[in-house]
Amino acid sequence: MPAKKIIIVGGGNAGLSVAAQLLQKDKNLQISIIDPSEKHYYQPAWTLVGAGIFDINKTVRNEKDYIPKGTTWIKDAVETFFPEENKLTCKSGTTYQYDVLVVCPGIQLDWQKIKGFKETLGKNNVSSNYSFDIAPYTWELIKNFKGGTAVFTNPVGPVKCGGAPHKIMYLACDYWRKQGILDKCNVHYLSGAGVIFDIKEYAATLTDVIKNRNIKPHFGVHVQEIDGANKTVYYEEKDANGVAERKEMKFDMCHAVPPQSAPEFIKNSPLADPNNPFGYVEVNKNTMQHSRFSNVFSLGDCTNAPAKKTGAAIRKQAPVVVKNILSLLNNQQVVAEYDGYSACPIPTQYGKLMLAEFDYSNTPKMTFPFDQIKPRWTMWVLKTKILPWLYWNKILKGTA
Ligand SMILES: Cc1cc2nc3c(=O)[nH]c(=O)nc-3n(C[C@H](O)[C@H](O)[C@H](O)COP(=O)(O)OP(=O)(O)OC[C@H]3O[C@@H](n4cnc5c(N)ncnc54)[C@H](O)[C@@H]3O)c2cc1C
């Protein structure tokens, strides 16, 4: 029998994890990974880069060194899917046929949805840890801040690592506290979310941090424009009657996060969920199998599964996808289930971190035998030292 052809779209965290795990289970599978990028990024460390404690150059490596041996890397970008015919076409014009398709090209950063953001990014005291090129500038701003108004924004809608827009704020405030200037800092958090964190047990810890650092949170806010030259952010905030009002705030530094959605070629494809405003791939949130095309699976940031978009979620999704693909190829029922697990390591100050873990039920799901609601030094070591090592040496190799 000819070997089954599996195509993986995207060789990021999800794609490489699935490829490596599949090969461990069955060396005879014919796996191709399609990804145009020469580089692979460890994005979770960009928060630490912005906080001045991680070298940006240690967050990037050559993709070729992490493509699992025994798979084929097709250096191209997928453009069009034909799931009825089990094929897809790339930018180069080449068409590929598959038995099973795994879709994981990550998420798209919609910088242009905030007017003026892209133009001022990396200058005029406007930064974002969501960009490899710009994250080091965040540290320049934090380090050189002498007091004044610091604005941190979080867009409306899901973003990768929902904690990242505010993690950097806690670290910045702690740095300014240590410099003895926190009382001269007027810190505002403009968030599109309704609360600081969805799981109330973890939210309680963050609410204390916000209070202790005298941060002014604004929830349900829609950031619309950043005018870098005039150092002003424009946003819509609802008044007590729920009527949206356009407001402006002058800033001395601004860390902003772009709105996010599915990559355009996913949005415009038959794989997208027609009812999802962000165009994510439509999957069964437990099996990660496409809801309409049974030989298509999807995981990572690009799906409509209502899990938080993190590498931690991928660690639990990947084995489920692998198991279900193998069942499908063996004409068995697809039964492995993902429970919505995700984790968000939130540093509350330098040297202390709260590891928030939870699942679809939005209740804490702690791994360690102690109360993770309390920020701890051990969890800080996990985030700053152990997880980066695990990522490059174990997770991408399918052994963790
Ligand atoms: C600032 C920041 C902080 C974060 N902090 C954490 C954290 O603390 N903990 C945590 O668990 N997660 C964190 N994350 C989230 C984590 O990085 C992502 O959830 C994870 O990388 C998603 O993996 P993925 O494989 O879905 O996408 P990615 O890893 O982004 O990979 C997508 C791949 O698809 C490729 N691709 C794109 N378009 C195409 C195409 N047309 N054809 C083929 N390939 C394509 C890309 O080149 C890329 O290689 C953070 C992210 C950021 C930005």
The ligand as a Tripos MOL2 file, in Angstrom:
@<TRIPOS>MOLECULE
LIG
   53    58     1     0     0
SMALL
NO_CHARGES

@<TRIPOS>ATOM
      1 C1          4.4240   38.5660   22.8300 C.3       1 LIG1
      2 C2          3.9550   37.1360   22.8990 C.ar      1 LIG1
      3 C3          3.9900   36.4610   24.1030 C.ar      1 LIG1
      4 C4          3.5560   35.1440   24.1800 C.ar      1 LIG1
      5 N1          3.6440   34.4900   25.3800 N.ar      1 LIG1
      6 C5          3.2840   33.1970   25.4730 C.ar      1 LIG1
      7 C6          3.4610   32.4820   26.6960 C.ar      1 LIG1
      8 O1          3.9430   33.0160   27.6830 O.2       1 LIG1
      9 N2          3.0820   31.1880   26.7340 N.ar      1 LIG1
     10 C7          2.5560   30.5420   25.6290 C.ar      1 LIG1
     11 O2          2.2450   29.3460   25.7180 O.2       1 LIG1
     12 N3          2.3750   31.1960   24.4660 N.ar      1 LIG1
     13 C8          2.7330   32.4970   24.3530 C.ar      1 LIG1
     14 N4          2.5960   33.1550   23.1540 N.ar      1 LIG1
     15 C9          1.8140   32.5260   22.0620 C.3       1 LIG1
     16 C10         2.5810   31.5070   21.2170 C.3       1 LIG1
     17 O3          3.7620   32.0570   20.7150 O.3       1 LIG1
     18 C11         1.6630   31.0720   20.0730 C.3       1 LIG1
     19 O4          0.4250   30.6230   20.6100 O.3       1 LIG1
     20 C12         2.2740   29.9480   19.2250 C.3       1 LIG1
     21 O5          3.4890   30.3610   18.6560 O.3       1 LIG1
     22 C13         1.2900   29.5410   18.1290 C.3       1 LIG1
     23 O6          1.8280   28.5150   17.3570 O.3       1 LIG1
     24 P1          1.3100   28.2520   15.8680 P.3       1 LIG1
     25 O7          2.0780   27.0920   15.3780 O.co2     1 LIG1
     26 O8         -0.1730   28.2410   15.8450 O.co2     1 LIG1
     27 O9          1.7570   29.5800   15.0870 O.3       1 LIG1
     28 P2          3.2730   30.1030   14.8410 P.3       1 LIG1
     29 O10         4.2140   29.5240   15.8440 O.co2     1 LIG1
     30 O11         3.1490   31.5940   14.7940 O.co2     1 LIG1
     31 O12         3.6450   29.5130   13.4330 O.3       1 LIG1
     32 C14         2.9210   29.7400   12.2620 C.3       1 LIG1
     33 C15         3.7760   29.3080   11.0790 C.3       1 LIG1
     34 O13         2.9570   29.3190    9.8920 O.3       1 LIG1
     35 C16         3.7220   29.8430    8.8320 C.3       1 LIG1
     36 N5          2.8160   30.3710    7.7870 N.ar      1 LIG1
     37 C17         2.1570   31.5430    7.7740 C.ar      1 LIG1
     38 N6          1.4860   31.6920    6.6250 N.ar      1 LIG1
     39 C18         1.7040   30.5670    5.8890 C.ar      1 LIG1
     40 C19         1.2720   30.1300    4.6190 C.ar      1 LIG1
     41 N7          0.5030   30.8810    3.8190 N.pl3     1 LIG1
     42 N8          1.6700   28.9090    4.1770 N.ar      1 LIG1
     43 C20         2.4710   28.1170    4.9520 C.ar      1 LIG1
     44 N9          2.9120   28.5070    6.1660 N.ar      1 LIG1
     45 C21         2.5340   29.7130    6.6330 C.ar      1 LIG1
     46 C22         4.5840   30.9000    9.4930 C.3       1 LIG1
     47 O14         5.7340   31.2080    8.6920 O.3       1 LIG1
     48 C23         4.9400   30.2520   10.8290 C.3       1 LIG1
     49 O15         6.1520   29.5270   10.7460 O.3       1 LIG1
     50 C24         3.0620   34.4800   23.0190 C.ar      1 LIG1
     51 C25         3.0420   35.1600   21.7890 C.ar      1 LIG1
     52 C26         3.4940   36.4720   21.7270 C.ar      1 LIG1
     53 C27         3.4900   37.1940   20.3860 C.3       1 LIG1
@<TRIPOS>BOND
     1     1     2 1
     2     2     3 ar
     3     2    52 ar
     4     3     4 ar
     5     4     5 ar
     6     4    50 ar
     7     5     6 ar
     8     6     7 ar
     9     6    13 1
    10     7     8 2
    11     7     9 ar
    12     9    10 ar
    13    10    11 2
    14    10    12 ar
    15    12    13 ar
    16    13    14 ar
    17    14    15 1
    18    14    50 ar
    19    15    16 1
    20    16    17 1
    21    16    18 1
    22    18    19 1
    23    18    20 1
    24    20    21 1
    25    20    22 1
    26    22    23 1
    27    23    24 1
    28    24    25 2
    29    24    26 1
    30    24    27 1
    31    27    28 1
    32    28    29 2
    33    28    30 1
    34    28    31 1
    35    31    32 1
    36    32    33 1
    37    33    34 1
    38    33    48 1
    39    34    35 1
    40    35    36 1
    41    35    46 1
    42    36    37 ar
    43    36    45 ar
    44    37    38 ar
    45    38    39 ar
    46    39    40 ar
    47    39    45 ar
    48    40    41 1
    49    40    42 ar
    50    42    43 ar
    51    43    44 ar
    52    44    45 ar
    53    46    47 1
    54    46    48 1
    55    48    49 1
    56    50    51 ar
    57    51    52 ar
    58    52    53 1
@<TRIPOS>SUBSTRUCTURE
     1 LIG1         1 GROUP 0 **** ****
